[in-house]
Amino acid sequence: MERNLSTAGFFERRKMQKEIAKIEEKRSNFYQENKALYGTTPQLEKQRDKLVSEKIRIENATGVTAERDRVLQEKRDAVIKERESRDRYNTERKAKRLANPSRDKDEVSL
């Protein structure tokens, strides 16, 4: 709307300015109501931090985090074992390939 103000005529410009003023008033009222209800951003962050710390305290007291950490460690161990077995398999294949080269290639067997 503000971009169209420069190209509009006098009466259209006045009408558009009134509409813009109404929108700005609604927006400021909305922010004022939310500020009254919920407080400012730093207050909201403090409240969120309190809730997060309370959640962590409850999880620690009930052992939920300990169980979650145990499950995550089991998953990590499984991934490590899988990678080790894959690496071992690839190493064995490479050793066999070097010991017994294919007949198609002109390689000298050591």
Secondary structure in CASP SS format (residue, H / E / C, confidence):
PFRMAT SS
TARGET T0000
AUTHOR 0000-0000-0000
METHOD secondary structure of the structure
MODEL  1
M C 1.00
E C 1.00
R C 1.00
N H 1.00
L H 1.00
S H 1.00
T C 1.00
A C 1.00
G C 1.00
F H 1.00
F H 1.00
E H 1.00
R H 1.00
R H 1.00
K H 1.00
M H 1.00
Q H 1.00
K H 1.00
E H 1.00
I H 1.00
A H 1.00
K H 1.00
I H 1.00
E H 1.00
E H 1.00
K H 1.00
R H 1.00
S H 1.00
N H 1.00
F H 1.00
Y H 1.00
Q H 1.00
E H 1.00
N H 1.00
K H 1.00
A H 1.00
L H 1.00
Y H 1.00
G C 1.00
T C 1.00
T H 1.00
P H 1.00
Q H 1.00
L H 1.00
E H 1.00
K H 1.00
Q H 1.00
R H 1.00
D H 1.00
K H 1.00
L H 1.00
V H 1.00
S H 1.00
E H 1.00
K H 1.00
I H 1.00
R H 1.00
I H 1.00
E H 1.00
N H 1.00
A H 1.00
T H 1.00
G C 1.00
V H 1.00
T H 1.00
A H 1.00
E H 1.00
R H 1.00
D H 1.00
R H 1.00
V H 1.00
L H 1.00
Q H 1.00
E H 1.00
K H 1.00
R H 1.00
D H 1.00
A H 1.00
V H 1.00
I H 1.00
K H 1.00
E H 1.00
R H 1.00
E H 1.00
S H 1.00
R H 1.00
D H 1.00
R H 1.00
Y H 1.00
N H 1.00
T H 1.00
E H 1.00
R H 1.00
K H 1.00
A H 1.00
K H 1.00
R H 1.00
L H 1.00
A H 1.00
N C 1.00
P C 1.00
S C 1.00
R C 1.00
D C 1.00
K C 1.00
D C 1.00
E C 1.00
V C 1.00
S C 1.00
L C 1.00
END
